[in-house]
Amino acid sequence: MNVSETGMLVVFERPIDFWLEGELTFLIEHQPFNIKARVVRVDIREAGLLFHIDTDADKLTVEKLLELAAHHK
């Protein structure tokens, strides 16, 4: 998992549009975490997503993702 404090790199099954925005939902330890993100970089099927970190809940989601990524290295 390639995730940072500001975003993540994702591989999609098919190409994705640049600047597409949406909400991501992650199920971590059976609990859903949501965060909005925008596509800021595209390379064929890989896309760099930038998180919208506006609330404490967004910050908590990013913290949980970073913890999850650290455990999968």
C-alpha positions as a Markdown table, in Angstrom:
| # | Residue | x | y | z |
|---|---|---|---|---|
| 1 | Met | 0.0 | 0.0 | 0.0 |
| 2 | Asn | 1.5 | 3.3 | -1.1 |
| 3 | Val | 0.0 | 6.0 | 1.2 |
| 4 | Ser | 1.2 | 9.2 | 2.7 |
| 5 | Glu | -0.1 | 12.0 | 4.9 |
| 6 | Thr | -1.5 | 13.8 | 1.9 |
| 7 | Gly | -2.6 | 11.0 | -0.5 |
| 8 | Met | -2.1 | 7.6 | -2.0 |
| 9 | Leu | -1.2 | 5.8 | -5.2 |
| 10 | Val | -3.9 | 3.5 | -6.5 |
| 11 | Val | -4.0 | 1.0 | -9.3 |
| 12 | Phe | -7.4 | 0.8 | -11.2 |
| 13 | Glu | -8.6 | -2.0 | -13.5 |
| 14 | Arg | -9.0 | 0.6 | -16.3 |
| 15 | Pro | -7.8 | 4.1 | -16.9 |
| 16 | Ile | -9.3 | 6.9 | -14.8 |
| 17 | Asp | -9.9 | 10.5 | -15.6 |
| 18 | Phe | -7.6 | 13.2 | -14.3 |
| 19 | Trp | -9.1 | 15.6 | -11.7 |
| 20 | Leu | -11.9 | 13.1 | -10.9 |
| 21 | Glu | -13.2 | 13.7 | -7.3 |
| 22 | Gly | -15.0 | 11.3 | -5.0 |
| 23 | Glu | -15.2 | 9.7 | -1.6 |
| 24 | Leu | -13.2 | 6.7 | -0.6 |
| 25 | Thr | -14.4 | 4.2 | 2.0 |
| 26 | Phe | -11.9 | 2.0 | 3.8 |
| 27 | Leu | -12.9 | -0.9 | 6.1 |
| 28 | Ile | -10.3 | -1.1 | 8.8 |
| 29 | Glu | -10.8 | -3.6 | 11.6 |
| 30 | His | -14.5 | -3.9 | 10.6 |
| 31 | Gln | -15.0 | -0.1 | 11.0 |
| 32 | Pro | -15.6 | 2.1 | 7.9 |
| 33 | Phe | -13.5 | 5.3 | 7.4 |
| 34 | Asn | -14.3 | 7.8 | 4.7 |
| 35 | Ile | -12.3 | 10.5 | 3.1 |
| 36 | Lys | -12.7 | 12.7 | 0.0 |
| 37 | Ala | -10.0 | 12.6 | -2.6 |
| 38 | Arg | -9.1 | 14.0 | -6.1 |
| 39 | Val | -7.1 | 12.4 | -8.9 |
| 40 | Val | -4.0 | 14.6 | -9.4 |
| 41 | Arg | -1.7 | 12.3 | -11.4 |
| 42 | Val | -2.5 | 9.5 | -13.9 |
| 43 | Asp | -0.1 | 7.0 | -15.5 |
| 44 | Ile | -2.1 | 4.4 | -17.5 |
| 45 | Arg | -3.9 | 2.6 | -14.7 |
| 46 | Glu | -2.1 | 4.1 | -11.8 |
| 47 | Ala | -3.5 | 7.2 | -10.2 |
| 48 | Gly | -2.2 | 9.6 | -7.5 |
| 49 | Leu | -5.0 | 10.7 | -5.2 |
| 50 | Leu | -4.8 | 13.8 | -3.0 |
| 51 | Phe | -6.9 | 13.6 | 0.2 |
| 52 | His | -9.2 | 16.4 | 1.2 |
| 53 | Ile | -8.3 | 16.8 | 4.9 |
| 54 | Asp | -10.8 | 19.2 | 6.3 |
| 55 | Thr | -12.0 | 17.7 | 9.6 |
| 56 | Asp | -10.7 | 15.7 | 12.5 |
| 57 | Ala | -12.4 | 12.6 | 11.1 |
| 58 | Asp | -10.4 | 13.1 | 7.9 |
| 59 | Lys | -7.2 | 13.3 | 10.0 |
| 60 | Leu | -8.2 | 10.1 | 11.8 |
| 61 | Thr | -8.8 | 8.3 | 8.5 |
| 62 | Val | -5.3 | 9.2 | 7.3 |
| 63 | Glu | -3.7 | 8.1 | 10.5 |
| 64 | Lys | -5.5 | 4.7 | 10.3 |
| 65 | Leu | -4.4 | 4.3 | 6.7 |
| 66 | Leu | -0.8 | 5.1 | 7.6 |
| 67 | Glu | -0.9 | 2.5 | 10.4 |
| 68 | Leu | -2.4 | 0.0 | 8.0 |
| 69 | Ala | 0.3 | 0.7 | 5.4 |
| 70 | Ala | 3.1 | 0.4 | 8.1 |
| 71 | His | 1.8 | -3.1 | 9.0 |
| 72 | His | 1.8 | -4.3 | 5.4 |
| 73 | Lys | 5.4 | -3.4 | 4.7 |
